[in-house]
Amino acid sequence: MITSTTHTVPGREVVESLGVVSGEAIIGAHIFRDFFAGISNIIGGRAGGYEKALRQARDIALQEMCDEARARGGEAVIGVDLDYETLGADNGMMMVTASGTAVRLG
């Protein structure tokens, strides 16, 4: 599945728009990941556990979006947008949403 943040696919013509498609993934903040992220924040450096979890959530959201596009007969998703939100009590969860327009290409 072709995905693009732009509204075109280079070298291809959009012949039909199939509507907005999206995918979501919610991850919880694990207590040990929080602990090590806190240490990382104190001594400097990157919070690798959070980065890995966010990458995984992003990949899941994009895959769900592509699956929905494919189910509609789409060949690509254009105008892809990724959003990140905190949820839950004490912002203990992170939601990643991927959305775009499913299209057929000529």
C-alpha distances in whole Angstrom, upper triangle without the diagonal:
4,6,10,13,15,15,14,12,14,16,14,15,14,16,16,15,14,16,15,13,14,14,17,19,23,25,28,31,32,36,36,33,35,38,36,35,38,40,37,38,42,42,39,35,32,31,29,28,27,25,23,23,22,19,18,18,16,13,14,14,10,9,12,10,7,9,11,9,8,12,12,11,8,6,5,8,11,14,12,16,17,20,23,26,29,30,33,36,37,33,33,29,26,23,20,18,14,14,13,12,10,11,11,11,15
4,7,10,11,12,11,8,11,12,11,13,12,15,15,14,14,16,15,14,15,15,19,20,24,26,29,31,33,37,37,33,35,38,37,35,38,39,37,37,41,41,38,34,31,31,29,29,27,25,24,24,22,19,19,19,16,14,16,15,11,11,14,11,9,12,13,10,11,14,14,13,9,7,4,6,8,11,11,14,16,19,22,25,28,30,33,37,37,33,33,29,26,23,20,18,14,14,12,11,10,10,11,10,13
4,7,9,10,10,8,11,14,13,14,13,16,15,14,14,14,13,12,12,13,16,18,21,23,27,29,31,34,34,31,33,36,34,32,35,37,34,34,38,38,35,32,29,28,26,27,25,22,22,22,19,17,17,17,13,12,14,13,9,10,12,10,8,12,13,10,12,15,15,14,11,9,6,5,6,8,7,10,12,16,19,22,25,27,30,34,34,30,30,27,23,20,17,15,11,10,9,10,9,10,12,12,16
4,5,7,7,7,10,13,12,13,12,16,16,14,15,15,14,13,14,15,18,20,23,25,28,30,32,35,35,32,33,36,35,32,35,37,34,34,38,38,34,31,28,28,27,27,25,22,23,23,20,18,19,18,15,15,17,15,11,14,15,12,11,15,16,13,15,18,18,17,13,12,8,6,5,6,6,9,12,15,18,22,25,27,31,34,34,30,31,27,24,21,17,15,12,11,9,10,11,11,13,13,16
4,7,9,9,12,15,15,16,14,18,18,15,17,16,14,14,14,15,17,19,22,24,27,28,31,34,34,31,32,35,33,31,33,35,32,32,36,36,33,30,27,27,26,27,24,21,22,22,19,17,19,18,14,15,17,15,12,15,16,13,13,17,17,15,18,20,20,20,16,15,11,8,6,4,4,7,9,13,16,19,23,25,29,32,32,28,29,26,22,20,16,14,11,10,8,10,12,13,16,16,19
4,6,8,10,13,13,13,12,16,16,14,16,16,14,15,16,18,20,23,25,27,31,32,35,38,38,35,35,38,37,34,37,39,36,35,39,39,36,33,30,30,29,30,28,25,26,26,23,21,23,22,18,19,21,18,15,18,19,16,16,19,19,16,19,22,20,20,16,15,11,10,6,5,7,10,13,16,19,23,26,29,32,36,35,31,32,29,26,23,20,17,14,12,10,11,13,13,15,14,17
4,7,10,13,11,11,9,13,13,11,14,13,13,14,16,19,21,24,27,29,33,34,37,40,41,37,38,41,40,37,40,42,39,38,42,42,39,36,33,33,33,33,31,28,29,29,25,24,25,24,20,21,22,19,17,19,20,16,16,19,18,15,18,20,18,18,15,14,11,9,5,5,8,11,15,18,21,24,28,30,34,37,37,33,34,31,28,25,21,18,15,13,9,9,11,10,13,12,15
4,6,9,8,8,7,11,12,12,14,15,15,16,18,21,23,26,29,31,35,36,39,42,43,39,40,43,42,39,42,44,41,40,44,44,41,38,35,35,34,35,32,30,30,30,27,25,26,26,22,22,23,21,18,20,21,17,16,20,19,16,18,21,19,18,14,13,10,9,7,8,11,14,17,21,24,27,31,33,37,40,40,36,37,34,30,27,24,21,17,15,12,11,12,10,11,10,12
4,6,5,7,8,11,13,13,15,16,17,17,19,21,24,26,29,31,35,37,39,42,42,39,40,43,41,39,42,44,40,40,44,44,41,38,35,35,33,34,32,29,29,29,27,24,26,25,22,21,23,21,17,19,20,17,15,19,19,15,17,20,18,17,13,11,8,9,8,10,12,15,18,22,25,28,32,34,38,41,41,37,38,34,31,28,24,22,18,16,13,12,12,10,11,9,10
4,6,8,10,14,16,16,19,20,20,21,22,24,27,29,32,34,38,39,41,44,44,41,42,45,43,40,44,45,42,42,45,45,41,38,36,36,35,36,34,31,31,32,29,26,28,28,24,23,25,24,20,22,24,21,19,22,22,19,20,23,22,20,17,14,12,13,11,13,15,18,21,25,28,31,35,37,41,44,44,40,40,37,33,31,27,25,21,20,17,16,16,14,14,11,12
4,7,10,13,16,17,20,22,22,23,25,27,30,32,35,37,41,42,44,48,47,44,45,48,46,44,47,48,45,45,49,48,45,42,39,39,38,39,37,34,34,35,32,29,31,31,27,26,28,27,23,24,26,23,21,23,24,20,21,24,22,20,17,14,13,15,14,16,18,22,24,28,31,35,38,40,44,47,47,43,44,40,37,34,30,28,24,23,19,18,17,15,14,10,10
4,7,9,12,14,16,18,20,20,22,25,28,30,34,36,40,41,43,47,47,43,45,48,46,44,47,49,46,46,49,49,46,43,40,40,38,39,37,34,34,34,32,29,30,30,26,25,27,25,21,22,24,21,18,21,21,17,18,21,19,17,14,11,10,13,12,15,17,20,23,27,30,33,37,39,42,46,46,42,42,39,35,33,29,26,23,21,17,15,14,11,10,6,6
4,6,9,11,14,16,18,19,22,25,28,31,34,37,40,42,45,48,48,45,46,49,48,45,48,50,47,47,51,51,48,45,42,42,40,41,39,36,36,36,33,31,31,31,27,26,28,26,22,23,24,21,19,21,21,17,18,20,18,16,13,11,11,13,12,14,17,21,24,27,31,34,37,39,42,46,46,42,43,39,36,33,29,27,23,20,17,14,13,10,9,6,5
4,6,7,10,13,15,16,19,22,25,28,32,34,38,40,43,46,47,43,44,48,47,44,47,49,46,46,50,50,47,44,41,40,39,39,37,35,34,34,31,29,30,29,26,25,26,23,20,21,22,18,17,19,18,14,15,18,15,13,11,10,9,10,10,12,15,18,22,25,28,31,35,36,39,43,44,40,41,37,34,30,27,24,20,18,14,11,10,6,6,5,6
4,7,10,13,15,17,20,23,27,30,34,37,40,42,45,49,49,46,47,51,49,47,50,52,49,49,53,53,50,47,44,43,42,42,40,37,37,37,34,32,32,31,28,27,28,25,23,23,23,20,18,20,18,15,16,17,14,12,11,11,11,13,13,15,18,21,25,27,31,34,37,38,41,45,46,42,43,39,36,33,29,26,23,20,16,13,11,7,6,5,6
4,6,9,12,14,18,21,25,28,31,34,38,40,43,46,47,44,45,49,48,46,48,51,48,48,52,52,49,46,43,42,41,41,38,36,36,35,32,31,31,29,27,26,26,23,21,21,21,18,16,18,16,12,14,15,11,10,9,10,11,11,12,14,17,20,23,26,29,31,35,36,39,42,43,40,40,37,34,30,27,24,21,17,14,10,9,6,5,7,9
4,6,9,11,15,18,21,25,28,31,35,37,40,43,45,41,42,46,45,43,45,48,45,45,49,50,47,44,41,40,39,38,36,34,34,32,30,28,28,27,24,24,23,21,18,19,18,15,14,16,14,10,13,14,10,10,8,10,10,10,10,12,14,17,20,22,26,28,31,32,35,39,40,36,37,33,30,27,24,20,17,14,11,7,6,5,7,9,12
4,7,9,12,16,19,23,26,29,33,35,38,42,43,40,41,44,44,42,44,47,45,44,48,49,46,44,40,39,38,37,34,33,32,31,28,27,27,25,23,22,21,19,17,17,16,13,12,13,10,8,10,10,7,8,7,10,10,9,11,13,14,17,19,21,25,27,30,30,33,37,38,35,35,32,29,25,23,19,16,13,10,7,5,5,8,11,14
4,6,10,14,17,21,24,27,30,33,36,39,41,38,38,42,42,39,42,45,43,42,46,47,44,42,38,37,36,35,32,31,31,29,27,26,26,23,21,21,20,17,16,17,15,12,12,14,10,9,12,12,9,11,10,12,12,10,10,11,12,14,17,19,22,24,27,27,30,34,35,32,32,29,26,22,20,16,14,10,8,5,6,8,11,14,17
4,7,11,14,17,20,24,27,29,32,36,37,34,35,39,38,36,38,41,39,38,42,43,41,38,35,33,33,32,29,28,28,26,23,23,23,20,18,18,17,14,13,15,13,9,11,12,9,8,12,13,10,13,11,13,12,9,10,10,10,11,13,15,18,20,23,24,26,30,31,28,29,25,22,19,16,13,11,7,6,4,6,9,13,16,19
4,7,11,14,17,21,24,27,29,33,34,32,32,36,36,33,36,39,37,36,40,41,39,36,33,31,30,29,26,25,25,23,20,20,19,17,15,15,14,11,10,11,9,6,8,9,6,6,10,10,9,12,10,12,11,8,10,11,9,11,12,14,17,18,22,22,25,28,30,26,27,23,20,16,14,11,8,6,6,6,6,10,13,16,20
4,7,10,14,17,20,23,26,29,31,28,29,32,32,30,32,35,33,33,37,38,36,33,29,28,27,25,23,22,22,19,17,17,16,13,12,12,11,8,8,9,7,4,8,9,7,8,12,12,12,15,13,15,13,10,12,11,9,9,10,11,13,15,18,18,21,25,26,23,23,19,16,13,11,7,5,4,7,9,10,13,17,19,23
4,7,10,14,17,20,22,26,27,25,26,29,29,27,30,32,31,31,34,36,33,31,27,25,24,22,20,19,19,16,14,14,13,10,9,10,8,4,6,7,5,4,8,9,8,10,13,13,14,16,15,16,15,12,14,14,11,11,10,11,12,14,16,16,19,23,24,21,20,17,14,10,8,6,5,7,10,12,12,16,19,21,25
4,7,10,14,16,19,23,24,22,22,26,26,24,27,29,28,28,32,33,31,29,25,23,22,20,17,17,17,14,12,13,12,8,8,10,7,5,8,9,7,8,11,12,12,14,16,16,18,20,19,20,18,15,17,16,13,12,10,10,10,11,13,13,15,19,20,17,17,13,10,7,6,4,6,9,12,15,16,20,23,25,29
4,7,10,13,15,19,20,18,19,23,23,21,24,26,25,25,29,30,28,26,22,20,19,17,14,15,14,11,10,11,9,5,7,9,6,5,9,10,9,11,14,14,14,17,19,19,21,23,22,23,21,18,20,19,16,14,11,11,10,11,12,12,14,17,19,15,14,10,8,6,5,7,9,12,16,19,19,23,26,28,32
4,7,10,12,16,18,16,16,20,20,19,21,24,23,23,27,28,27,25,21,18,18,15,13,14,14,10,9,12,10,7,10,12,9,9,13,14,13,14,17,17,18,20,22,22,24,27,25,26,24,22,23,22,19,17,13,12,10,9,9,9,11,14,15,12,10,7,6,4,6,9,12,15,19,22,23,26,29,31,35
4,7,9,12,14,12,13,16,17,16,18,21,20,20,24,25,24,22,19,15,15,12,10,12,11,7,8,11,9,7,10,12,11,11,15,16,15,17,20,20,21,23,25,25,27,29,28,29,27,24,25,24,21,19,15,14,11,11,10,10,11,13,14,11,9,6,5,6,8,12,14,18,21,25,26,29,32,34,38
4,6,9,12,10,10,14,15,14,16,19,19,19,22,24,23,22,19,15,15,12,10,13,13,9,10,14,12,10,14,16,14,15,18,19,19,21,23,24,24,27,28,29,31,33,32,32,30,28,29,28,24,22,18,16,13,12,10,9,9,11,11,9,6,4,6,9,12,15,18,21,25,28,29,33,36,38,41
4,6,9,7,7,10,12,11,12,15,15,16,18,20,20,19,16,12,13,10,8,12,12,9,11,14,13,12,15,17,17,17,21,22,22,23,26,26,27,30,31,32,34,36,34,35,33,30,31,29,26,23,20,18,14,13,10,10,10,11,10,9,5,6,8,11,13,17,20,23,27,31,32,35,38,40,44
4,6,5,6,9,10,10,12,14,15,16,18,20,20,19,17,13,13,9,9,13,12,10,12,15,14,14,17,19,18,20,23,23,23,26,28,28,29,32,33,34,36,38,36,37,35,32,33,32,29,26,23,21,17,17,14,14,13,14,13,12,9,9,11,14,16,20,23,26,30,33,34,38,40,42,46
4,5,5,6,9,10,11,13,14,15,17,19,19,19,17,13,14,11,11,15,15,13,16,19,18,18,21,23,22,23,26,27,27,29,32,32,33,36,37,37,40,42,40,40,38,36,37,36,32,29,26,24,20,19,16,16,15,14,13,13,10,12,14,17,20,23,26,30,33,37,38,41,44,46,49
4,5,5,6,8,10,11,12,14,15,17,17,17,15,12,12,9,11,14,14,13,16,18,17,18,21,22,22,24,27,27,28,30,32,33,34,36,37,38,41,42,41,41,39,36,37,36,33,30,27,25,22,21,18,19,18,18,16,16,13,14,16,19,21,25,27,31,34,38,39,42,45,46,50
4,5,5,6,8,10,10,12,14,15,15,14,12,8,9,6,7,10,10,10,12,15,15,15,18,19,20,21,24,25,25,27,29,30,32,34,35,36,38,40,38,38,35,33,34,33,29,27,23,22,18,18,16,17,17,17,16,15,12,12,13,17,18,22,24,28,31,35,36,39,42,43,46
4,6,5,6,9,10,10,12,14,15,14,13,9,11,9,8,12,13,12,14,17,17,17,19,21,22,23,25,27,27,29,31,32,33,35,37,38,39,41,39,39,37,34,35,33,30,27,23,22,18,17,14,16,15,15,13,12,10,12,13,17,18,22,25,28,32,35,37,40,43,44,48
4,5,5,6,9,10,11,13,14,14,13,10,12,10,11,14,15,15,17,19,20,20,23,25,25,26,29,30,30,32,34,35,37,39,40,41,43,45,43,43,40,38,38,37,33,31,27,25,22,21,18,19,19,18,15,15,13,15,17,20,22,26,28,32,35,39,40,44,46,48,51
4,5,5,6,9,10,11,11,11,10,7,9,8,10,12,13,14,16,18,19,19,22,23,24,26,28,29,30,32,34,35,36,38,39,40,43,44,42,42,39,37,37,36,32,30,26,25,21,21,19,21,21,21,18,18,15,17,17,21,22,26,28,32,35,38,40,43,45,46,50
4,5,5,6,9,10,10,9,8,5,8,7,8,10,12,12,13,16,17,18,19,22,23,24,26,27,28,30,32,33,34,36,37,39,41,42,40,40,37,34,35,33,30,27,23,22,18,18,16,19,19,19,16,15,14,15,15,18,19,23,25,29,32,36,37,40,43,44,47
4,5,5,6,9,10,11,10,8,11,11,11,14,16,16,17,19,21,21,23,25,26,27,29,31,31,33,35,36,37,39,41,42,44,45,43,43,40,37,38,36,32,29,26,24,20,20,18,19,20,19,16,15,14,16,17,21,22,26,28,32,35,38,40,43,46,47,51
4,5,5,6,8,9,10,9,12,12,13,15,17,17,19,21,22,23,25,27,28,29,31,33,34,35,37,38,40,41,43,44,46,47,45,45,42,40,40,38,35,32,28,27,23,23,21,23,23,22,19,19,18,20,20,24,25,29,31,34,37,41,42,45,48,49,52
4,5,5,5,6,6,6,9,10,11,12,15,16,17,19,20,21,23,25,26,27,29,31,32,33,35,36,38,39,41,42,44,45,43,42,39,37,37,35,32,29,26,25,22,22,20,23,24,23,20,19,18,20,19,23,23,27,29,32,35,39,40,43,46,46,49
4,6,5,7,8,8,11,12,12,13,16,17,17,20,22,22,23,25,27,27,29,31,32,33,35,37,38,39,41,43,44,46,43,43,39,37,37,34,31,29,25,24,20,21,19,22,23,22,19,18,18,19,19,22,23,26,28,32,34,38,40,43,46,46,50
4,6,9,11,11,14,15,15,17,20,20,21,23,25,26,27,29,31,31,33,35,36,37,39,41,42,43,45,47,48,49,47,46,43,41,40,38,35,32,29,27,24,24,22,24,25,24,21,20,20,22,22,25,26,30,32,35,38,42,44,47,50,50,53
4,7,10,11,14,16,16,17,20,21,22,23,26,27,27,29,31,32,33,35,37,38,40,41,43,44,46,47,49,50,47,47,44,41,41,39,36,33,30,29,26,26,25,27,28,27,24,23,23,24,24,27,28,31,33,37,39,43,45,47,50,50,53
4,7,9,12,14,15,15,18,19,19,21,23,24,25,27,29,30,31,33,35,35,37,39,40,41,43,45,46,47,45,44,40,38,38,36,33,30,27,26,23,24,23,26,27,27,24,23,22,23,23,26,26,29,30,34,36,40,42,44,47,47,50
4,7,9,12,12,12,15,17,17,18,20,22,22,24,26,27,28,30,32,33,34,36,38,38,40,42,43,44,41,40,37,35,35,33,30,28,25,24,22,23,22,25,27,27,24,22,22,22,21,24,23,27,28,31,34,37,39,41,44,44,47
4,6,9,9,8,11,13,13,14,17,18,18,20,23,23,24,26,28,29,30,32,34,35,36,38,40,41,38,37,34,32,32,30,27,25,22,21,18,20,19,22,24,25,22,20,19,19,18,20,20,23,24,28,30,34,35,38,40,41,44
4,6,6,6,9,10,11,12,15,16,17,19,20,21,23,25,26,27,29,30,32,33,35,36,38,39,37,36,33,31,31,30,26,24,20,20,17,18,17,19,21,22,19,17,16,16,15,18,18,21,23,26,29,33,34,37,40,40,44
4,5,5,6,9,10,10,12,14,15,16,18,20,21,22,24,26,27,28,30,32,33,35,36,37,35,34,31,30,30,29,25,24,20,20,17,19,18,21,22,23,21,19,17,17,16,18,17,21,22,26,28,32,33,36,38,38,42
4,5,5,6,9,10,11,12,14,16,17,18,20,21,23,25,26,27,29,30,32,33,35,36,34,34,31,29,30,29,26,24,20,19,17,18,17,19,20,21,19,17,15,14,13,16,16,20,21,25,28,31,32,35,38,39,42
4,5,5,6,9,10,10,12,14,15,16,18,20,21,22,24,26,27,29,30,32,33,35,32,32,29,27,28,26,23,21,17,16,13,14,13,15,17,18,17,14,12,11,10,13,13,17,18,22,25,29,30,33,36,37,40
4,5,5,6,9,10,10,12,14,15,16,18,20,21,22,24,26,27,28,30,32,33,31,30,27,25,25,24,21,19,15,15,13,15,15,17,20,21,20,17,16,14,12,14,13,16,17,21,23,27,28,31,33,34,38
4,5,5,6,9,10,11,12,14,15,16,18,20,21,22,25,26,27,29,31,32,29,29,26,24,25,25,21,20,16,17,14,16,17,19,21,22,21,18,17,15,13,14,13,16,17,21,24,27,28,30,33,33,37
4,5,5,6,9,10,11,12,14,15,17,18,20,21,23,24,26,27,29,30,28,28,26,24,25,24,20,19,15,15,12,14,14,15,17,19,18,15,13,11,10,11,11,14,16,19,22,26,27,30,32,33,37
4,5,5,6,9,10,10,12,14,15,16,18,20,21,23,24,26,27,29,26,26,24,21,22,21,17,15,12,11,9,11,12,14,17,19,18,15,14,11,8,9,8,11,13,16,19,23,24,27,30,31,34
4,5,5,6,9,10,11,12,14,15,16,18,20,21,22,24,26,27,25,24,21,19,20,20,16,15,12,13,11,14,15,18,20,23,22,19,17,15,12,12,10,12,12,16,19,22,23,25,28,29,32
4,5,5,6,9,10,11,12,14,15,16,19,20,21,22,25,26,24,23,21,20,21,21,17,16,13,14,13,15,16,17,20,22,22,19,17,14,12,11,10,12,13,16,19,22,22,25,28,29,32
4,5,5,6,9,10,11,12,14,15,17,19,20,21,23,25,23,23,21,18,20,19,16,14,11,11,10,12,13,14,16,20,20,16,15,11,9,8,6,9,10,14,17,20,21,24,27,28,32
4,5,5,6,9,10,11,12,14,16,17,18,20,22,23,20,20,18,15,17,16,12,11,8,9,9,12,14,16,19,22,22,18,17,14,11,9,6,8,8,11,14,17,18,21,24,25,29
4,6,5,6,9,10,10,12,14,15,16,18,20,21,19,18,16,15,16,17,13,13,11,13,13,16,18,19,22,25,25,21,20,17,14,12,9,10,9,13,15,18,17,20,22,24,27
4,5,5,6,9,10,10,12,14,15,16,19,20,18,19,17,15,18,18,14,14,12,13,13,15,17,18,20,23,24,21,19,15,13,11,9,9,9,12,15,17,17,20,23,24,28
4,5,5,6,9,10,11,12,14,15,17,19,17,17,15,13,15,15,11,11,9,10,11,13,15,16,19,22,23,20,19,15,12,9,7,6,5,9,11,14,15,18,21,23,26
4,5,5,6,9,10,11,12,14,16,17,14,14,12,10,12,13,9,10,9,11,13,16,18,20,22,26,26,23,22,18,15,13,9,8,6,8,10,12,12,15,18,19,23
4,5,5,6,9,10,10,12,14,15,14,14,12,11,14,15,12,13,12,15,16,18,21,21,24,27,28,25,24,20,17,15,12,11,9,11,12,14,13,16,18,20,23
4,5,5,6,9,10,11,13,14,13,14,13,12,15,16,13,14,13,14,16,18,20,20,22,26,27,24,23,19,17,14,11,10,8,10,12,13,12,16,18,20,24
4,5,5,6,9,10,11,13,11,12,10,8,11,12,9,11,11,13,15,17,20,21,23,27,28,25,24,20,18,14,12,9,6,7,8,10,9,12,15,17,21
4,5,5,6,9,10,11,9,9,8,7,11,13,10,13,13,16,18,21,23,24,27,31,32,28,27,24,21,18,15,12,9,9,9,10,8,11,13,15,19
4,5,5,6,9,10,9,11,11,10,14,16,14,16,16,18,20,22,25,25,27,31,32,29,28,24,22,19,16,14,12,12,12,13,10,13,14,17,20
4,5,5,6,9,9,11,11,10,13,15,13,15,16,18,20,22,24,24,27,30,32,28,28,24,22,18,16,13,11,10,11,10,8,11,13,16,20
4,5,5,6,5,7,7,7,10,13,12,15,16,18,21,23,26,26,29,33,34,31,30,27,24,20,18,15,12,10,9,8,5,8,10,13,16
4,5,5,5,7,8,9,13,16,15,18,19,21,24,26,29,29,32,35,37,33,33,29,26,23,20,18,15,14,13,12,8,10,10,13,16
4,5,7,10,12,12,16,18,17,20,21,23,25,27,29,29,31,35,37,33,33,29,27,23,21,18,16,15,14,13,10,12,12,15,18
4,6,9,11,11,14,17,17,19,21,23,25,27,30,30,32,36,38,34,34,30,28,24,22,19,17,14,13,11,8,9,10,13,16
4,7,9,11,14,17,17,20,22,25,28,30,33,33,35,39,41,37,37,33,30,27,24,21,18,16,15,12,8,8,7,11,13
4,6,7,10,14,14,17,19,22,25,27,31,31,34,38,39,35,35,31,29,25,22,19,16,14,12,9,5,5,5,8,12
4,7,10,14,14,17,19,23,26,28,32,33,35,39,40,36,36,32,29,26,23,20,17,15,13,11,7,6,5,6,10
4,6,10,10,14,16,19,23,25,29,30,33,37,37,34,34,30,27,24,20,17,14,12,10,8,6,5,7,7,11
4,7,7,10,13,16,19,22,25,27,30,34,34,30,31,27,24,20,17,14,10,9,6,5,4,6,9,10,14
4,5,9,12,15,19,22,26,27,31,34,35,31,31,28,24,21,18,15,11,9,6,5,7,7,10,11,14
4,6,10,13,17,20,23,25,29,32,32,29,29,26,23,20,16,13,10,8,5,6,9,10,14,14,18
4,7,10,14,17,20,22,26,29,29,26,26,23,19,16,13,10,7,6,4,7,10,12,15,16,20
4,7,10,13,17,19,23,26,26,22,23,20,16,14,10,8,6,5,6,10,13,15,19,20,23
4,7,10,14,16,20,23,23,19,20,17,13,10,7,6,5,7,9,13,15,18,21,23,26
4,7,10,13,16,20,19,16,17,14,10,8,6,5,7,9,12,15,18,21,24,26,30
4,7,10,14,17,16,12,13,11,7,6,5,7,9,12,15,19,21,24,28,29,33
4,6,10,13,13,9,11,8,6,5,7,8,12,14,17,21,23,27,30,32,36
4,7,10,9,5,7,6,4,6,9,11,15,18,21,25,27,30,34,36,39
4,7,8,5,6,5,6,7,11,13,16,19,22,26,28,31,35,37,41
4,6,5,6,6,9,10,14,16,20,22,26,29,31,34,38,40,44
4,5,6,8,11,13,17,19,23,26,29,32,34,38,41,44,47
4,5,9,11,14,17,20,24,26,30,33,35,39,42,44,48
4,6,8,10,14,16,20,23,26,30,32,35,39,41,44
4,7,10,14,17,20,23,27,30,32,36,39,41,45
4,7,10,13,17,20,23,27,28,32,35,37,41
4,7,10,13,17,20,24,25,29,32,34,38
4,6,10,13,17,20,22,25,29,31,34
4,7,10,14,17,19,22,26,27,31
4,7,10,14,15,19,22,24,28
4,7,11,12,16,19,21,24
4,7,9,13,16,18,22
4,7,10,13,15,19
4,6,10,12,16
4,7,10,14
4,6,10
4,7
4
